[in-house]
Amino acid sequence: MINTNIRNIPFSPPDIKESEISEVIKTLESGWITTGPKTKEFEGEIAKYVGLRKAVCLNSATAAMELTLRILGIGPGDEVITSAYTYTASASVIDHVGAKIVLVDTAPDSYEMDYFELEKAITPNTKAIISVDIAGKICDYQTIYKIIDSKRDLFRANSFVQEEFGRIIVIADAAHAFGAKWNNLKCGQIADFTCFSFHAVKNLTTAEGGAVVWRNEINLDEEWLYRQYMLYSLHGQSKDALNKTQIGSWEYDIVYPAYKCNMTDITASIGIIQLKRYDSLIKRRREIIELYDKHLIPLGMNSINHYNENSNSSGHLYLLRIPGINEEIRNRIIVSMAEKGIVCNVHYKPLPMFTAYKKLGFNIEDYPCAYNQYVNEITLPLHTLLTDLDVMYVIDNFKMVINSIGVKNV
């Protein structure tokens, strides 16, 4: 029976408990609120959780991707490939460093890049691929690496870091995928570099924040690599604020004019506690996804297969496609759900549909599969403050709304 009492179901509020608040208060009282001991502790805990030796905390996943491109020596004259079906950050960082954005369409009826099209897009100027683990589901890296290996003869290194790889480098936009697993590997152990987001709507939040990790097998001096991220994120300053507090250690150098995108100890304090709770958070997300699947998939709806024998998603988003509808009807559904107190969203409008990318020469007509994924997609609320009754309220009202507009098979 449909509950006629309107509930307030926000899309993705942060799950903050007293433990996070208490940890932030301790940090504020400590007198050290910028990058310092808490940020370093959080980096260590992230590395341990992912199963790696090092992690770098920054102020966003966007900064993590951009600094990675810069450290790799990617810039003007280079090309970087990413998906047309993603948030702008995956592509905008390519433009930031002066490289050419190369967008690849999705495969038919998929949110992942079309790997056949990916292979065709590679040229001697291709230096990196930014893969997108959309909704928390890890994409097919086995195929990506096979393609890269088959194109080794085309690769032309233009920095010593690129020479160490001797091939196209894989950077995962894993903004959605912290904690996901694929073929017994954790997200962070698969791509060469993996960039996480801890934005307010993410599974694990620091309000604003991100991190980058790299595979243990990378043939680079890890201390040198970590140091590069520190330099790039703090104006190229040879000492951070913590090191400058040592007796007689005020003096520093500016190695190069860099950027300002460090994480603070205040935000790291939130992350430290969130990480302690994280396994229970992704477990709850799985329960909600399975409840949605149980009631919606039999109606003829299409969603991502978040869990199978080879892969466990982080369960970040519940993307639902409604066969037979167009953009106008999808938008009417979103408005009708809002009238019931349920906030829905769309993930994503393909990049070639935006003004900025049109000005760069992209045309959505060249990305028909991405467009087809978008026109009938609606993202339902998915967060750990939802009760089972809340989820059923969403499901019942969704059924009622789509029945009211004449969607078939419901």
C-alpha positions, 0 to 999 in steps of 0.5 A: 500500500502506498503511504500517502503521508509525504516524506522528505527524502533528500538525494544524498545528505552526508551521514555525519555522527557525533563521532565525526563532530567530536573529532573535528572539535578535538582538531579545532582545540589542538590549534592545528587546523591546516595540513598537518598530523591529521592529514598525514594520519588520514593518508596512512589510513587510506593507503592501509585500507586500499592495500597500498604503501602511499596515499596523497590527500588533496582538496578534491578528486579534480586536483588529484587528476590534474596534478597527476597529469602535470607530474606525468609531464602531460601538456600541449601537443598531447592527447588524453582520452576519457568518456563522453558520459561523465562529470566535467572534471574527468575532461576539464583537467585535460584542458587545464594542462593544455592537452587535447580532450578526446571523448569516446562514446559509451558502448550500446546500453552501457555507461562504460566507454566503448572499448572498440572506439577507445582503441580507434581513438589512440594516436602517437600523441595519446599519453593517458586514458582517464577511465571512469568508474561510474556509480561505483562500479569498476570498469573493464581494466583488463580490456583497457590494458590489453588495448594499451599493450597492443598500442605500445609501438605508437607511444612516444614518451616526452618526460622521464616519468612517461619513459618509465611506463613506456606506454599509455598511462591509466588514470582512474576517475574513481570519484564514485568508487572508493571501496569497490572491488574487481577480480579480488583487487581493491579500487586503487590497486588496478589503474596506474593512478586512482583518484578518489573524491570525498565531496559532501555527496560521496560515500565517504566524505570530508565535506570537500576533499580527495586523494590519489594513490598509485599501484605498488608495482609502479617503477617510480621512487615513491618518496619522490612521487609523494614529494611531487604531489606535496610540491604541486599542491602547496605552491611548489614550497619546499617545506609544508607548514608542519615542517616549518614549525621545527626549531630554526626551520622557517626558511624554505624555497619555491621550487616552481610556481605551483598550485594550492589544493591541499587538504586541511586537518579539519576535513581530514578529521571527518575522513578518519572517522568516516573511514572507521565506519566505512565498511558498514556504510557500503554494506548498507548501500548494498542493502538499499540497492538490492531492495531497489533491484528487487522491486524495480528490475522486474518492472522492465527497468534497467540498472547497473549490475553492481554486484556479481562474482567478479565485482563489488561496487561501492554502491554510490549511485542508483542509475535507473533507465526507463525504457521507451521514454524521452527527456521530457517525460523523464523530467516530468517524472523528476518533478512529480517525484519532487512533489512527493518529497523525493529528490531525484537526479540525472547522471549524467548529461553527456559532455558534448551537450554542454556549451563549454564542450560544444565550443571545443568542437564536440557534437552530441550527434557523434555520441549516440550511445551516450545520448541514449543512456542519458535520455531515459535515465533517472537517479534515485536517492541512495544514501545511508540515512535511508530506512527500508521504509524510506526506500519503499516510499520511493519505490511505491511513489515511483511506480505510481508516477510512471503509471500515471504517465502511461509507462508500459510494463509497470 
